[in-house]
Amino acid sequence: MTDRTSASADAAAEKIGAEGVADAPLGHNERDLSGVVAKVIFFTCVFYTLLHLYALNISPIETWAFRIIHVAGGLVVGFALIAAYTLDRHKKPVPLSLLQRAVMVPVSLAVLLSAAGITYAWLSREFTGQMPPNWLLPQIAWLLAIGTLAAIVSSWVWKSADNERINWADWALMLAAIVVAAYLLFVLNRWRMAAGTPMVGQTEFLVALAGVALIMELTRRVAGLALIIITGVFLAYAFAGPFLPGILEHRGYSAQRFFTYIYTDNGILGPTTAVSSTYIILFITFAAFLQASRVGDYFVNFAFAAAGRARGGPAKVAVFASGLMGMINGTSAGNVVATGSLTIPLMKKVGYHPRSAAGIEAAASTGGQIVPPIMGAGAFIMAEVTGIPYTEIAIAALIPAALYFLSIYFMVDLEARRDGMSGLTKDQLPVFKEMIKQVYLFLPIIILVSTLFMGYSVIRAGTLAMASAAVVSWFTPYRMGPKALLEALSLGARMAVPLIAVCACAGIIVGVISLTGVGARFASMLLNIADASHLLALFFAMCISILLGMGMPTTAAYAVAASVVAPGLQQIGIPPLVAHFFVFYYAVLSAITPPVALAGYAAAAIAGTDPLKTAMTSFKFGLAAFIVPFMFFYSPALLMDGTWGEILRVFVTASGGIYLLAASIQGWFVSNRVNLIQRGLLLVAALAMIAGGLLTDVVGLVLSALVLAWQLAVRNKATA
């Protein structure tokens, strides 16, 4: 019995179970508002979510207007809740200095005057039928742009320590977001025709510039600098194109034309915002309802009851629970924080090295983003971009998701075998029979899937699933009454803000790609590489997808990578579904790919380990998943494209290959350690079986049988 086993035996005997595991903790820079302001923001969030549900289910709002309102509302809520820097919650507010007051007055006045001007313009047109004087809109634009940029800089210079109140610069930014939306709606007919053309002038440019600056600042606050740096590179490329060589060269564009083009349905108001204003807001609210009704806790407790007693039980719980939670959570790092706070300490308790515990949680949480039916909202973006029916995408995702989690399960199990770990004791775990009695708590997910396959629209199916989550709660101690429903609606808006911001920011990149044509040039380059080797072209596409996805949430990572890489893959003859799944997979896996592995870093913070080493460990646990997308190309049956016989054969052999790969990485095969030569043979056998051909399958089986025979011979010799 090893020390790790004894560590398991010494584990605390108290009952283990999830309690509020899905609750979203406050971010490092998220305010905990109080008083009247907190109530105002609360009901603003409720109204924002209800407006979307009303528009999606009852009375649609004109597309451009709806997306403009969607972005503006997200900015208002975002600047109210998210401070510019990490908040020191124990530091008392400091009175404004004379210099800060001297800056605050003109900046606030500029934004207030722009708001007063656009209000007058609306009132004049709607109630008197007269258009405002010609000088008014240009003055509004100048005041708005100057006030917005000055308020952003002020929020950087004077870091507010107040955790419970909104500082003056953020009030100005909230108002500026409303003014941008009000202006765009006021001139919407002209904006549709003129934006991005030589007909636009300085006024339109200044408003668009203010809008882009607001989006990028909120994105910096919610997602960090990675996406901002990538966006900045694309913005620089838009103006530096005439001076660049080769395929990167383009003719260049004026600032007026460029920024107004970005704020159209080719950029910010395009596919990424289309998805965030429909599917993402809907399913994030669905997740908020599951959280409020404690169904998320049940998912985790069910996983504990089912797998907690197995070898390395908490690690297997992490695999199951993170898969269940991750599919309804739009970010891998967010899923790590939600479930990892419970599973990582328990993994350490039964003997896992802290770095392994964090790596397992990061890899499992990342995998949740590829689990149908929701796939972290990525499935809906794919359906929007490709035009492929959502149900077809969800079905195609089944085997890849199964292979991913099978690979992590094998890695976890083999490590537990190798290091002699055991699971948790029966008296520590939820009673499985009791969990089975509450299996009706899975009904919201069942209703979502069944209504989708009955032919309901995604919007209607999501709404019914959301309503069912509230109904199901009536059979639990956490019955959702009017107050809980309002809290869930408010929470939906709060949880959606980061994704709204990153989707809008990703729209800026998509707009640059569309305007400059760099995507088409990349496709041409990929076609030239494919002439030499399809494998080389796929490897290059993999690297670009991971690079573009680093540091970004799933939705933004996929949206950007799909704009650059997927057209090139389609041009070399890869079917659209395969091409987009290839890109989507690697955009998701960027969350556990060093050096910018957000999920790994989040897990490291919980486990108290070195972030980079933890990222490397999470990469190791998810290594098999890096091979799976190549299998799509060589074995389309993995995406349900083929006969049932072909699909079954490829799935079985791929599963065997993944086991062999895990055995090679962990150094443990069947029931014995393997030496370096045996690990090499297992690696070759794994790659052969993963390849999917009949001949390669035979090679893999022969090599694995050879290793097994070798092990048996050594064991027999040792016991003789």
N, C-alpha and C positions, 0 to 999 in steps of 0.2 A: 504494500500500500504506500503510495507516494505522499509527499507533503501536501500536494494539491488535493488529494483525496481527503486527507485529514482536515484540510481547510474547509472542504465541503461538509464534513461531519460536524465541524465546530460552528457551522453557520447558525445564525440566530433562529430560534424556533418560532418566532412570531409569525403570524399569518401574513403572507405576501399577497398583495393585490393592488390593482390600479385604482387610484382615487384621484380623479381630475387629471389623468395623464395627458389628455388631449388639450388641456387648458393652455392657451398661448401665453407664455410668460412675457412680461414687458421687455422690450428690446433695450439695449444699452442707452439708446437716445430717445426712447419713447416716453412721453409725458404721462403722468398719472393725474389727470386734471381733477379739480375739485370745485365745488360751489356752483354758481349759476352758469359759468362758462362750460363746465363739465356737462350740465344738463342740456345746454344749447347744442353742443357738439354731439351728444348722445342722440338727440332727436333729429339732428341733421343727418347722422348716419342712418337712422331708421328710415327717414324720408328718402334718402339716396337709394337704399336697397329696395324700398317699396316702389319707387319710381321705375326702377329697372324691371321688377316683377310685373308691374302694370303694363309697361311698354312691351314686354316680351310675351305676355299671355293674353292681354285684353285689347289694348288699343296702341298699335305701333306708332312710334314717332319717326318722322322723316329721317333717313339714314344719317346724313351728314350732321343734322342738328342733334340727333341722339348721341353720336360719337363725340361731338364737341362738348355737350353737357356731361357726358360720361367722364371725359378727361378732366374737365374743369372741376367737377365734384370730387374726383379722386385727389386733385391737387389741393383743394380747400381742406378736405379731411386730413390729408397727408401733412400739410404744413401746420395744422392745428395740433396734431398728435406727435409728430416727429421733429425733434430738435436738430439743429445743425451739427451738434457734436455730442459726445457722451455726456450724460447728465450725472452730476455728483448729487445724489439724492439726499445726502446728509448735510450739504452746504446750504446755509441760509442765503436768500436772495440779497444781492448787493444793490444799493441805490444807483440810479443812472448817474454817470459822470457828466460834467458840464459839456465835454466834447461829444459824448453820445447824445445828449439832449440837442446839441447844436446840429447834429446830423439827422436825428430823428424827425425834427420839425419839418425841414424842407422835403425829405424823402416821403414822409407820410402825407404831406400836403400835395406832393406831385401825384401820388396814387389816388388820393381822395378827389382831387380835381379831375383826374381822368375818369373816375367813377361817376362824378357828378355830370361830366360832359356826356358820357354815353347814356346816362339815365335821361338827361334832357333830350338827347337825340331820339330815344325810344318814345318818350312821352309826346314829343312834338309830332312824330310820324303817326303814332297810333291814335292820339286823341284830337289832334288838329288837322291831320292829313298833310302837314307841311314837312318837307325835308329840312334838316338843320342847316345853318349857313355853311358855305363851303370851307371856311377856315376852321370849323370846329373839329372835324375828324382828324386832320393833320396835327392839331394841337393835342388832342387826346393821345394820339400815337406817340408823340414825343414825350409827353409827361409819363405815359405808361412805361415806355422803354427805359427812360432815365430812372424812374422810381423803382422799377423791378430790379434792374442791375445794381443800383445802389443798395437796395434792401438785402439782396443776396450777399453782397460784399460785407455789409454791416453785420449780418448773421455770422459771418466767418470771423470778423474782427472782435466783436463783443460776444463772447460765449455766455449764454444765459445759463445760470445754475438753478433757475426756478423749475422745479419738477411739476408744480401744480398749476402754473399759469402760462399763458402763451405770451412770448415776448413781442415787443412792438414790431420788429422786423418781420416776424412770421405773420402777424396780423396784416401787414402791408402786402406780403406775398399772397395771402389768402384772397385779399381784395383784388390784387392784380390778376389772379387766375379768373376771377369772376368777370373782370373787365375784358380780358382777352376773349372769353366765350361770348360775352354780350356784343362785342364788336363784330366777331365773326358771324354771329347769328343775324346781326343788323344788316350786314352787307353780303349775306350768304349767296344770293343769286349771282352777284358780280364776282364773288370769290371763286365760285365753281368755274366760271368761264375764264377769269383773268389770272388766277394764281398759277405761277410757274411759267407764265408767258411774258413776252416783252411789254405787255400792256400794264403790268403792275408798276406801282410807283413806290416812293419812299414811305408813305403812310402804311401800306400793306406790309412792307418789309419790316418796319419797326414793330408792328403788332406780332408778326410771325416770329421775329427775333425774341421778343419778350416771352412768347409761348414756349419756344424751344428752350430758353434759359430756365424757365420755371420747371419744365419736365426734367431737364438734366440735373438741376439742383435737388429735386425730390428723389430722383433715382440715386444720386450720390448718397443721400441720407439713408435710404432703405436698402441699397444693394452694395454700397461701397464704391471704390474707385475703379474696379476692373472694367465694368461695363462703360463707365464714363471715359476711361482711357481709350477703349476700343472705338467708342462713338467719336471721340475727339480725333482719332486717326482717320476715320472715314470723313469727318467734316473737313479736315486738312486736305485730304485727297481730292475732295470736290473742287478746291481752289488751286491745288498744286498740279492738277492733271496736265496742263499744257507744258510743264517743265519736266515731266517724268518720261522715262524711256519705255520702249517696247509696248507690251500689252496694257500697261498701266496708263498710257497717255490718253487724254481726251481733250476736247477743245476748251474746257473751262466755262464757267457761268458767272454772271453778275450776282452780287449778294442778294439783290431784290428778287431775281428770278429763282435763285436757289432756295432761300428760306421760305418763300411763299409756296414753292413746289413741295417742300418738305411737309407743310401743313395742309396737305390734301389727302385724298384717298390713295395716293401713290406712296404716302409716307406715314405720318403720324395717324391719320384718320383711315389708314388702309387695313390690311388683313389682321395685323396684330391687335389693333384696337377693336376691330370687328369681333374678334374672339374674346377679348377681355370684357367688352361691353355686353356680351351675350352669355357664352358658355362659362367663362371664368367667374364672373360675378355670381352666376346662378349656382355653380357647383361649390364655390367657396362658401356661399350662404348655406348650401346643403351641409357642408362640413361643419359650419357653425351650429346648425340645428342638431347634428349628431353629437357635437360637443356639449351643447346645452342639455340634451336628453341623456347624456352619459353613455351613449351607445359606443363611443370610442373607448371608454373604460372597459366595456364588456368585451370588445375585440381583444384587448390586451389580456384580460382575465381568462378569456376562453383559450387563448394561446398558452397561458401559464398552465391551465388545467390539462390541456392536451399534451404539452411537450415538456412541462417543467421537471418531470421525474426522469426524463431520458438523460443519457450521458451529456454533460455540458448543457443541462436543461435551459438555463437562462439565455444562452446563446441561440438555441433553437427557437425559444420564445421570441427573441429579438428578430429572427428571420421571419417568423409568421406574423407577429404583431406589426412590424415595420412595413411588411408588404400590404397588410390590410389598411393601415393608417396612411401609408405613403401614396396609395392610389387616389386618395381624396385630398391630398395635401400638395399644393403647387410648388413646393421647394424641398429639395433633399435635406438641406441644412435645418429647415423648420421641423421636418419629420424626426431628425436626429435629436433635436432638443425636446420634442414632445415625448417620444418613447425611450430615448437613451437615458434620460434622467432616472428611469426606473431600472432598465435592463443592464446598463453598464456597471453600476455598483454590484448587482447580483452576479454578473459574470465574473467579476473580480473575486467575489466571495467564494465561488465554487472552484477557483483555481486558475482562471484565465489571466494571463499577463494583462495589465492595464492597457497596453498598446493593442493587444489582440482584441480585447473587449471593445475598445473604441473603433478599431478597424472593422470588426464584424457589424457593429451597429451602423457605421457609415455606409458600408457596402449594401446592407439590407435596406436601409432607408432610401438609398439611391435607387435600388431596384423597384421600390414601390411606384416610382414614376413611370414604369413600363407595364404595370399590371392593369389589364382591362377590368371593368369597363371604362374607368375614368382616365387612367394613365396620367394623373397629375395635370389634367386639362390638355395635355399634348395631343391626344387623339382628335380633339375638336379643331385644333389649329391645323393638323394634317388634313382633316376632312375639308376645311375651309380652303386650304392652299391647293390641294390636289383635285378636289371635286369628287373624290372617291367616297361612297356612302360610309357613314360612321360605323354602321353595323359590320361592314366588311373589314374595316380597320380593326375593330375590337376583336373579331374572330381571328384575324391574322396575327394579333398580338399574343394569343394564348400560349402557343408553343415557345416562342422566344422568352416570355416571362417565366414559364415553367422551367426552362433550361437555366435561366439566370439564377432562380432561387434554388434549384437543384444543385447547382455548382457551389453556392454558398453553404447549403446544407451539408454537402459532402465535405467541404473544407472544414466546417465546424465539427462535424462528427469525427473526422479523421484526426483532428488536433486533440479532441477529447480522448479518443482511443490511445493516441500516442503518448499523451501526458497522464493517462490514468485518472481522468476526472470522472465524477459521478454527478447526478442531478440533485435537485432539491428534495427534501423529505416530503412525504405525503401530507403531514400535518401543517406544513408551511404553505401549501397550495390551495387555491380555490377548489371546491369539490366539483368534479367533472359532471356528476349527475345533476347538481344544481345549475351548472352552466347550460346543460342540455335543456333543462326546463325553461330557460330564458332564450332559447334559440330564436324565438320570434323577434328578438332585437336585430336579427339580420334582415328582417323584412324590408327596410328601406332600400338596401342594396338589391335584394331579390326583385322588388317592385321596379327599381330602375332598370335592371337588365331585362326583365320580362316585358315591360312596356316598350322598350326600345325594339325588341325583336317581334313585338306585336304590330309594329309599324308606326308607333307614335313618334312625333318629332322629338329631337333631343331636348328641346326647351320644355315641352309638355311632360316628358318622362322625368326630367330633373325636378320640375315643380311638384309632380305627384310624389316623387321620392321624398322631397323636402317635407311635404304635408304629412306623409306617412311617418316620418321621424318624430313629428310632434304627436301624432296619434299614438304611436308605440310607447312614447314616454308616459302615457296615462296608465300603463300597466306596470310602472316602476315607481320607486320612491321619489323620482325626480320629475314628477308630472309637470308638463309645461303649461302654465296658465298665461294670461295676458302679459304679465310682467316678464316671464321667461321668454315669451315669443318676441317681445320688443328687444330684449337683451340679445337674442339670437340674431335678429335683423341688424342691430347695431354692430354686433361682433362680425357679421358678414362683411359689412363695409370696411371695418378696421382691418380685417384679415386680407381683404382684396386690394387695399391701397398699394402694398409693395408690388403686386403683380400688375396693377394698372399702370404704375409708373414705369416698370421695366418694359412692359409691352409697348407703351408710347415711345420710350427711348429706343427700343428695337426698331420701331417704325421709322425713326430718323435714319438708321443704318439702311433699312430696306429702301427708303427713299433715295439715298445716295447711290445704292446699287442700281436702282431703276433708272435714275437720271443719267448716270455716267456710263451705263452699259458694261460695268466691270464684270458682272455675273456672266454675261455672254462671252467675254474674253476669257474668263476662267474656264468656261465650258469648252472653248476651243483648245485651250492648253491641255485640258484633261483628255480631250479627244486625241491630241497628238501623242500624249503619254500612252494612251490605250493602244495605239498602233504598235507600240513595242511590247506592252504587257498589260493585260487587264488587271492582274494582281497588283502591279506597281501603281496603276491609276487608282485602284481602290485604297491602297495603303496611303497614297498622297491625299485622297479625299478624307480618309480617317483622321490624318494629322490635322488637316485644316478644320474639320468639324470640331475636334477636341480643342484646338487652339481658340476658335471663335467662341466656344462655349464656356471657356474657363472663367470662373468667377461670376457666372450668371445663373439665375434661376432657369428651370427647365424650359418654360414657355419662351422666354427671350432667347435662350441658347438655340433652341430648335428653329425659331423664326429666322434668326440671322443665318444660321448654317444652311437652312433650306433655301434661302435666297441666293447663296453663293455656290453651294456645292451640288445640290440636287439637280438643277438644270444640266450641269455638266455630266452627271452620271446618266441622266436620261438620254443625253446626246450620244453617249457611247453605246447605247442599246439596252440599258437596264430599264425594266418596266418601272413606271412611276411609283407603285406601291413598294417595291423592293428598294428603290433609290431613296425614298423618303424614310423608310424604316431604318435603312443604313445610317442616314444622317441623324435621325432622331435618337437612335441608340447611343451614338458617340457623343451627341450633345448632352445626353443624360449622364453618360459615364465621365464627362469632364468634371463632375462633382467629386470624383474620387481619383482623379488623375493629377499627380504632382506636376508642377509645384503649386498650382492654385486649385487645391481640392477643398472646396468650401465645406462639404459634408465631413471630410476627415478632420478639418480644423475645428468644426463644431463639436465633434465627438471627443477630440483631444482636450477641449476645454472642460468637458464633463469628467473625463477620466483622469485629468491632471497629468497628461503626458506631453512629450515633445510634438508640436503640430506637424512638422515635416516628416518625422519618422512614423507618426500615426497615419499620415496620408499615404506613405509608402506601404504600410500594412494593409490599409483599406484597398489599395490598388492590388495587392497580392490576393486578397480574398475575392476580389471581383475580376481576377485575371481571365478566368474562363469566359466571362461575358465579352471580353475584347475580341474573342474569336468568333462568337455567334453571328455578328453581322456579315462576316465573310461567307458564312454558311448560307445566308439568304441568296447570295448570288449563285453559288454552286449547287444549292439544294432549295429551290423555291418552294418545295413541299413543306418546308418549315413554316411558311406563311400561309399554309392551307391551300397552296396552289398545286393540285395534283390529285391522283386517286387516293382513296382511303388506305390502300395497301402501301403506296409510296410514302404517304404521310406517316403511317405507323412505323414503317421500316426506318425512315430517316430519324424519327423521334427516338426510337429505341437505341439505334446506333450512336446518335449524338449524345444521348444520356450516358451510355457506356463510355464514350470518349471523354465526357466531362468528368466522370468518376476517375478515369485513369489520369487525367490531367491534375485533378485534386490530389490523387495519391502521389503523383510525381512531385508536386509542390510541397506537400506536407511530409513526404518521406515515410509514408505508411501505406501498405497495400494489404487488403483483406484483414489479416490479424498480426502482421509482422512489420518491423522496420525494413526499409530497403536501402541498399548501398547506392553509391553514386552511379555505378553502371546500370543498375536496375532502374534507377530514377530516369536515366537517359532513355532506356528502352520503353519505359512507361510513357514518357513524353512523346516519343515517336509513335507509339501505339495510339495514344490519345489523338494526336493530330491526324493520323490515318483514319480513325473511326469518325472523327468530326467532319472530315472531307466529304463523306456522304456517298462515295462510289462503292459498288459491290466489291471490286478488287481491293480497294483501300480498307474496307471493313474487314475483309478476310485477313489482310496484313495485320491490322490492329488486334484482331482476336488471337492470331498466332503469337504475336509478340507478348501479349498479356498472359497467354497460357504458358509461354516460355518462362516469364518471370515467376508465375505461380509455381511451376514445376521446380524451378531453381530454389524457391523458398522452402518447398516441401522436402527437397533433397537435403538442404542444409539442416532443417529441423530434424529429419530422420537420423542424419549423421550425428547430430548433437545428442539425441536420446539413445543412440545405439550403445 
